[in-house]
């Protein structure tokens, strides 16, 4: 529990937002998203809801900020992994990309909530900032992947989106939900064992192969 101290400078306000995001992130890892409220976040911080309202008005604003941080980390790492003007085989791209997906699990877990929940409950101003960050990163990455794979930039941006959607679906899988496990047990159905590294790599290779075969 952290005692609330009023922020006066921009630097202090940024520190408070970091505290808020770190607290919300820890709750996200410990409980269902639907059970997290501004009250639970404030309680975890040791603040009043009134103090929390000085920085955010909805919990989705907090999680949008977290997702923006995770997104920046993911894309920065991807850009470091795929240098400019470097031709790479499909196999190499798939292997590198799969490793990036594995090491940025949080980004994809939050991404699963982004379009359906988070983006519907934030201000246009905050969403505009988020989208600007996304497209700045994505547009740079598409140029590099286009060159690396010798495909059009339109296909490269489609590939980026496809991998994101697949990874978000993978990490948000409900097969670990005890209720679903029990329901499948009642039906004598054994959930299929999953292997992230194999499934993601195969998905990337499948998409690259299809994009290379289709006309620009």
C-alpha positions in Angstrom: 0.0 0.0 0.0 1.4 3.4 -1.0 0.4 6.6 0.8 -1.2 9.2 -1.6 0.9 12.3 -2.1 -0.6 15.0 -4.4 1.4 15.4 -7.6 2.3 19.0 -8.4 4.8 18.8 -11.3 4.4 17.0 -14.6 7.1 14.6 -13.5 5.2 13.7 -10.3 2.0 13.3 -12.3 3.8 10.8 -14.6 5.1 9.0 -11.5 1.5 8.7 -10.2 0.3 7.3 -13.5 3.1 4.7 -13.4 2.0 3.7 -9.9 -1.6 3.4 -11.1 -0.6 1.3 -14.2 1.6 -1.0 -12.2 -1.1 -1.6 -9.7 -3.7 -2.3 -12.3 -1.3 -4.6 -14.1 -0.7 -6.6 -10.9 -4.5 -6.9 -10.4 -4.9 -8.0 -14.1 -2.5 -10.9 -13.5 -4.3 -11.9 -10.3 -8.0 -11.7 -11.1 -10.5 -11.5 -14.0 -10.6 -8.2 -15.8 -14.3 -7.8 -15.1 -13.6 -7.9 -11.4 -11.2 -5.0 -11.5 -12.8 -1.6 -10.8 -11.5 1.8 -10.0 -12.4 1.0 -6.4 -10.2 -2.1 -6.3 -7.3 -0.2 -7.9 -7.7 2.7 -5.5 -7.8 0.3 -2.5 -4.7 -1.5 -3.7 -2.9 1.8 -4.0 -4.1 2.9 -0.6 -5.8 5.9 -2.2 -9.4 7.2 -2.2 -11.4 7.0 -5.4 -11.5 10.8 -5.4 -7.7 10.8 -5.6 -7.7 8.3 -8.3 -10.2 10.3 -10.3 -7.7 13.2 -10.5 -5.7 11.1 -13.0 -8.3 8.8 -14.8 -12.1 8.6 -15.2 -12.4 5.0 -16.3 -10.4 1.8 -15.7 -10.1 1.4 -19.4 -8.0 4.6 -19.6 -5.5 2.9 -17.3 -5.4 -0.3 -19.3 -5.1 1.7 -22.5 -2.0 3.3 -21.0 -0.6 -0.2 -20.0 -1.3 -1.5 -23.5 0.4 1.5 -25.1 3.5 0.8 -22.9 3.5 -2.9 -23.8 2.9 -2.1 -27.5 5.8 0.2 -27.6 8.0 -2.5 -26.0 6.9 -5.1 -28.6 7.3 -2.9 -31.6 10.6 -1.5 -30.5 11.9 -5.0 -30.0 10.5 -6.1 -33.4 12.3 -3.1 -35.1 15.5 -4.1 -33.4 15.1 -7.7 -34.6 14.4 -6.7 -38.2 17.0 -4.1 -39.4 16.4 -1.8 -42.4 17.1 -3.1 -45.9 17.8 -6.7 -44.8 16.6 -9.6 -46.9 15.6 -12.6 -44.8 14.1 -16.0 -45.6 10.6 -16.8 -44.6 11.9 -19.4 -42.1 14.2 -16.8 -40.5 11.4 -14.2 -40.2 9.1 -16.8 -38.7 11.6 -17.9 -36.1 12.5 -14.3 -35.1 8.9 -13.2 -35.0 7.8 -16.3 -32.9 10.5 -15.4 -30.3 9.2 -11.9 -30.1 5.6 -13.1 -29.6 6.8 -15.4 -26.8 8.6 -12.6 -25.0 5.8 -10.1 -25.2 2.9 -12.1 -23.9 1.4 -9.2 -21.9 1.0 -7.1 -25.0 -1.2 -9.8 -26.6 -3.2 -10.6 -23.5 -4.2 -6.9 -23.2 -4.7 -6.8 -27.0 -7.5 -9.3 -26.6 -9.5 -6.7 -24.6 -8.5 -3.7 -26.7 -11.1 -3.6 -29.5 -14.0 -5.1 -27.6 -13.7 -3.3 -24.2 -10.9 -0.8 -23.7 -11.3 1.3 -26.8 -15.0 1.8 -26.2 -14.5 3.4 -22.8 -11.8 6.0 -23.2 -11.7 9.6 -24.5 -11.0 10.4 -28.1 -7.9 12.3 -27.1 -6.4 9.3 -25.3 -7.4 7.0 -28.1 -5.9 9.3 -30.7 -2.6 9.3 -28.9 -2.7 5.5 -28.7 -3.5 5.1 -32.4 -0.8 7.5 -33.4 1.8 5.5 -31.5 0.5 2.3 -33.1 0.6 3.5 -36.7 4.0 5.1 -36.3 5.5 1.8 -35.2 3.4 -0.4 -37.6 4.2 1.7 -40.7 8.0 1.5 -40.0 7.7 -2.2 -39.4 5.8 -2.8 -42.6 8.5 -1.2 -44.6 11.1 -3.4 -43.1 9.1 -6.6 -43.5 8.2 -5.6 -47.0 11.9 -5.4 -47.9 12.9 -8.5 -45.9 10.2 -10.8 -47.5 10.0 -9.0 -50.9 6.2 -8.4 -50.6 4.2 -5.3 -50.9 3.8 -2.9 -47.9 0.1 -3.6 -48.1 0.7 -7.3 -47.6 3.3 -6.6 -44.8 0.8 -4.5 -42.8 -1.8 -7.3 -43.3 0.7 -9.8 -42.0 1.4 -7.7 -38.9 -2.3 -7.5 -38.1 -2.9 -11.2 -38.7 -0.1 -12.2 -36.3 -1.4 -9.8 -33.7 -4.9 -11.3 -33.9 -3.6 -14.8 -33.8 -1.4 -14.2 -30.8 -4.1 -12.3 -28.9 -6.5 -15.2 -29.5 -3.8 -17.7 -28.4 -3.0 -16.0 -25.2 -6.6 -15.3 -24.3 -7.6 -18.9 -24.8 -10.1 -20.0 -22.2 -8.9 -23.6 -22.1 -7.2 -22.9 -18.7 -10.5 -21.7 -17.3 -11.5 -24.3 -14.6 -15.2 -24.0 -15.5 -14.4 -24.9 -19.2 -12.1 -27.7 -18.1 -14.9 -29.1 -16.0 -17.4 -28.7 -18.8 -15.2 -30.5 -21.2 -14.6 -33.2 -18.7 -18.3 -33.8 -18.4 -18.4 -34.3 -22.2 -15.4 -36.6 -22.0 -13.4 -34.2 -24.2 -9.7 -33.9 -23.7 -8.5 -30.4 -24.6 -5.8 -30.4 -27.3 -2.3 -29.8 -26.0 -0.9 -26.5 -27.4 2.7 -25.6 -28.3 3.1 -21.8 -28.7 6.4 -21.9 -30.5 5.2 -24.4 -33.1 1.8 -22.9 -33.6 2.9 -19.3 -34.0 5.7 -20.2 -36.3 3.5 -22.3 -38.5 0.9 -19.6 -38.6 3.4 -17.0 -39.7 4.9 -19.3 -42.3 1.5 -20.2 -43.7 0.6 -16.5 -44.0 3.9 -15.5 -45.7 3.5 -18.4 -48.2 0.0 -17.3 -49.0 1.0 -13.6 -49.4 3.9 -14.5 -51.7 1.6 -16.5 -53.9 -1.1 -13.9 -54.3 -0.8 -11.0 -56.7 0.0 -7.5 -55.3 
